[in-house]
Amino acid sequence: MRWFRTAAVAAAAVTLAACTSADETSAGPEGELVGSGTGDECTIDSPVPVGAVLSLTGAAASYGETQRNGLELAVDQLNEAGGVTYELTVEDDQTDPKQGITVFEQFTGSDPQSVIIGPTLSNTAKQTDPIAHEAGTPVLGISNTAEGITEIGNYVFRDSLTESAVIPETVAAATEAYGLQDVVVMYSNDDAFTESGYEAFAAALDEVGVEVSETITFSKSDTEFRALLEQAASSDPDALVVSALIEAAVPLVTQAREAGMQMPIIGGNGFNSPQLMADAGDAAEGVVVGAAWNSTADDPLTTEFIQSYEDEYGAQPDQFAAQAYAGMTLVDSAVRAGCSGEREAIRENLAGLSDVPTVLGEFSFTDGRDAEHPAVVQVVEDGSFAVLE
């Protein structure tokens, strides 16, 4: 039986002050979500409410859709296992920070949740996570990679590796594989995530001694890049290095190949979507991307996850589905550690998680509540992500 519900936030949703105390916004009557036993033996009579704020429409919808799938699949499996059940409420932030704020106020006020998962984009998280922190509601980012997210406060966690954790490995692997000496960097300078990616790329390229012959900026909503690509080509770089969301990444890659630019294209985390291959087609071949997860990982958890996802949704999961699925695994581990679905207990037990088996690998939170697990560098080969050797 599914204990989740998907809803759309009404425009007239009640707005509560972000500084409402944790006591005033408890997820249920005191003690209702405290059970008996621990770990696999934990039993809680009432379902634990979990709110998810995802971009199901707007520019980041391609990420949000697979995140919702990953969460719903995990909730189905956890509820079937028994002992602890979860009631998942998924809301659409429309890829708009203002709408994200509305939903976070709902989840910490009129419709209180024990934990909030999301939002999809770092740009939104920087505006919404302070609401959860001030309300004493733990929030788990499953795709927020920009710097500074967890510094908002000790109720803020993420299972997504930061750009600064993945990009140095990406740059080092690409430099070795392709003998890079000079590159052109392109990035959208109006988004927290892509700006963070640019900063990580610049630092990593400097670290390995690769010269940046030119830096070119654009807007995250841009889809026409021919003039900028002509400018980039004039430098005759060994590679293009790009920090962009998928909506810009697809036309940029496509137009680069149409212009005859056959050098490697190295992308940030925004490139980690099947939409890159589906929409760019052959133009995506050879694109290099650092990632938190790869579907070819040889472990039982990944194999079972992929099979279950394909059976349920008729498609292969991507990194964002895997991070969402892992996020519910981590929430369940925290709930079972104290056999409590209360907000403060979840916060305390999330912070203590270490070496948890997940589809992302052995997972731990750092002291700063950031993700700690292996990263992987991928390259598009024959229409799929493969590990760059």
Secondary structure, 3 states (H helix, E strand, C coil): CCCEEECCCCCCCCCCCCCCCCHHHCCCCCCCCECECCHHHCECCCCEEEEEEECCCCCCHHHHHHHHHHHHHHHHHHHHHCCCCEEEEEEECCCCHHHHHHHHHHHHCCCCCCEEECCCCHHHHHHHHHHHHHHCCCEEECCCCCCCCHHHCCCEEECCCCHHHHHHHHHHHHHHHHCCCEEEEEEECCCHHHHHHHHHHHHHHHHCCCEEEEEEEECCCCCCCHHHHHHHHCCCCCEEEEECCHHHHHHHHHHHHHCCCCCCEEECHHHCCHHHHHHHHHHHCCCEEEECCCCCCCCHHHHHHHHHHHHHHCCCCCHHHHHHHHHHHHHHHHHHHHCECCHHHHHHHHHCCCCEEECCEEEEECCCCCEECCCEEEEEECCEEEECC
